Amino acid sequence: MYFDESRDRELLVDVYTPLVPSRGESEPLPVCIYSHGALSNNRENTSYLRAIARSGARVYAPNAAPGENTDVKAADILFIID
């Protein structure tokens, strides 16, 4: 869980991390942000998200309420990657 104090907003985020980084310890991992559709949730495609993590990327999958404003989703993503 993440908390954005500037917006007083709690973010529920699933994070998938490779078990063994494909790079050196000091090198950053590639990042993938999964933004689900309006009638979906962040756990609907976990098999794909795990596969992406196994390939060496860290995957962030924030959850959003049905019908949530795209500006809110974009702000959530910016907060996560900051």
C-alpha positions as CSV (number, residue, x, y, z in Angstrom):
1,M,0.0,0.0,0.0
2,Y,1.2,3.5,-0.8
3,F,-0.1,6.8,0.6
4,D,0.0,10.1,-1.4
5,E,0.0,12.7,1.3
6,S,-0.4,15.6,-1.2
7,R,-3.8,14.2,-2.3
8,D,-4.7,12.4,1.0
9,R,-5.1,9.2,-1.1
10,E,-4.4,5.6,-0.3
11,L,-3.2,3.6,-3.2
12,L,-3.6,-0.2,-3.3
13,V,-0.8,-1.5,-5.5
14,D,0.3,-5.0,-6.2
15,V,4.1,-5.2,-6.9
16,Y,5.7,-8.1,-8.8
17,T,9.5,-8.2,-8.5
18,P,11.9,-10.6,-10.2
19,L,13.3,-13.2,-7.8
20,V,16.7,-12.9,-9.3
21,P,17.6,-9.6,-11.0
22,S,19.0,-10.0,-14.5
23,R,21.3,-7.1,-13.9
24,G,23.9,-6.2,-11.3
25,E,22.9,-5.3,-7.8
26,S,23.4,-1.6,-8.3
27,E,21.6,-1.4,-11.7
28,P,17.9,-0.4,-11.6
29,L,15.3,-2.8,-12.9
30,P,13.0,-1.9,-15.8
31,V,9.6,-0.9,-14.7
32,C,6.2,-1.8,-16.1
33,I,3.0,-0.1,-14.9
34,Y,-0.3,-2.1,-15.5
35,S,-3.4,0.0,-15.7
36,H,-6.5,-2.1,-15.8
37,G,-9.7,-1.3,-17.7
38,A,-12.8,0.2,-16.3
39,L,-14.6,-3.1,-15.6
40,S,-11.5,-4.9,-14.4
41,N,-9.2,-4.9,-11.4
42,N,-5.4,-5.0,-10.8
43,R,-5.5,-8.8,-10.2
44,E,-7.3,-9.9,-13.3
45,N,-4.1,-10.6,-15.3
46,T,-1.7,-11.8,-12.6
47,S,-0.3,-14.6,-14.8
48,Y,0.8,-12.0,-17.4
49,L,2.1,-9.7,-14.7
50,R,4.2,-12.5,-13.1
51,A,5.5,-13.4,-16.6
52,I,6.7,-9.8,-17.1
53,A,8.4,-9.9,-13.7
54,R,10.1,-13.2,-14.5
55,S,11.5,-11.6,-17.6
56,G,13.3,-9.1,-15.3
57,A,11.0,-6.1,-14.8
58,R,9.4,-4.8,-11.7
59,V,5.7,-4.5,-12.3
60,Y,3.4,-2.1,-10.4
61,A,-0.4,-2.8,-10.7
62,P,-2.4,-0.1,-9.0
63,N,-6.1,-0.7,-8.3
64,A,-8.7,1.8,-9.3
65,A,-12.4,2.1,-8.5
66,P,-14.8,1.4,-11.4
67,G,-15.4,4.5,-13.4
68,E,-12.5,6.4,-11.7
69,N,-11.4,9.5,-13.5
70,T,-8.4,9.0,-15.9
71,D,-6.8,12.1,-14.4
72,V,-6.8,10.4,-11.0
73,K,-5.3,7.2,-12.5
74,A,-2.6,9.2,-14.2
75,A,-1.8,11.0,-10.9
76,D,-1.6,7.6,-9.2
77,I,0.9,6.3,-11.8
78,L,3.0,9.4,-11.5
79,F,3.1,9.0,-7.8
80,I,4.2,5.4,-8.0
81,I,7.1,6.1,-10.4
82,D,8.3,9.2,-8.6
